[in-house]
């Protein structure tokens, strides 16, 4: 048994796919405890019947469709037409477009690769410094993870067994606060520098509206459908995927029909990996609960930390490290089952915990020295990683301020839920 565990550790160090490592550990743990290993297959079957999980593949499919189409170019042009007159207008546009795109794709890497090549030359041409432009795009790559229909929000809801519509509401105000602080900083930089301001003509405005007229109602359809009582989240996911499919294939015709099987295959492979990881993780969680691991951890931590606020501070430090080292999906399935019972013991609302968790992981993406966004941006723009470290520091400081506010003012996450019931 020890030899098998050693082999599993070696496989993990050799960057074996995460679902294989987690599955192997789950099977070994059950075998060691004389529990039938078929429990993992049973857990997978149970997950397949979870209604909350139905929305995940549909939103993944919708996000990949958007990333493969010319929608990013249309959104960018529309934003330039209507916001180009603002001080720091293009920087504000960068933040808003990246947040919107990440909310639908659920992955910062997709945002940096899909939009970075468009935004960086535009920012440099508009008079922004190279350092500011690089820092802005790298930090903006993970914005939007708190906005619906973010895939990490849905995944957290499945793991924590929380309502998806409540999580969608909970992320809006914290996400807006983050955007407002970054927009304020970007506008101050635009006001202090000789950047260009463009005021569009009525003809250009009308042209921009026509160009994006089909994508523009999408957030209204999604959120209005859920909170207007017309759809549950899984139905909203189906409507969103169908709507984007019709718009991109039949109206704009950005994607040839022959590319559809490849896009479907790509999205289902991603979902399949998440499903296998989830099944192994949930089975492992049941094992940990049976062995009372979370309860023992809580008792141990409580010996040294009796304050909820001290616990939250240490939790943030821990999650920032996790966010810098793991991708967000892996971190969710590995860490949430362990910290959720402990945080509940300290009186932290599970919905509030989810927003804290995702905010930390979002910031961890651009936290030196190993934040994922830093390496993706370095590869995408062919810049030294040390240059990215320096570029992101001002934005990182603002994001950490937002994290502290979100952590210690839970009403920010829970206000809309209480308001709308």
Number of C-alpha atoms within 10 A of each C-alpha: 10 8 8 12 14 11 13 19 14 13 15 15 9 9 9 13 12 16 19 17 18 23 20 16 19 24 20 19 18 18 13 11 12 9 13 11 16 12 19 21 14 13 19 19 12 11 19 14 10 11 13 20 19 17 23 25 24 23 26 25 27 25 26 18 25 22 19 15 19 16 19 20 16 17 20 21 18 24 19 22 21 19 20 21 15 19 22 29 25 28 29 25 23 27 22 20 24 26 24 22 28 30 25 25 25 30 24 29 22 19 26 25 17 20 21 22 12 15 24 19 13 16 22 16 12 18 15 23 13 14 15 21 22 28 23 24 25 30 31 27 32 30 28 31 30 32 26 26 32 26 25 22 28 24 22 26 22 20 18 19 11 18 15 23 19 20 27 24 23 28 28 18 19 25 21 14 17 22 22 14 16 24 20 13 18 22 19 13 17 23 14 10 14 13 20 17 16 16 14 16 11 10 9 14 16 14 14 21 18 12 17 18 14 16 17 14 10 15 15 10 17 21 20 14 17 19 15 11 9 14 18 17 26 20 17 22 24 19 20 21 21 14 16 21 19 13 14 21 16 13 11 15 14 16 18 11 10 8 10 14 10 10 17 17 12 15 20 16 13 13 17 13 14 19 19 21 24 26 26 26 26 21 24 24 21 15 18 16 15 10 12 11 14 19 16 12 14 19 14 11 13 16 8 9 15 11 10 15 14 11 17 19 13 12 18 21 12 12 21 23 20 21 28 24 18 18 18 24 18 18 17 25 24 20 14 18 21 18 17 18 19 20 19 13 15 17 10 18 15 19 25 20 23 25 29 26 26 22 29 26 29 28 25 27 30 31 23 21 15 18 24 23 27 30 22 21 25 18 13 14 15 10 14 13 18 12 14 24 21 14 22 24 16 15 21 20 12 15 22 17 13 19 22 14 15 23 26 14 12 19 15 20 27 21 14 17 17 12 7 9 7
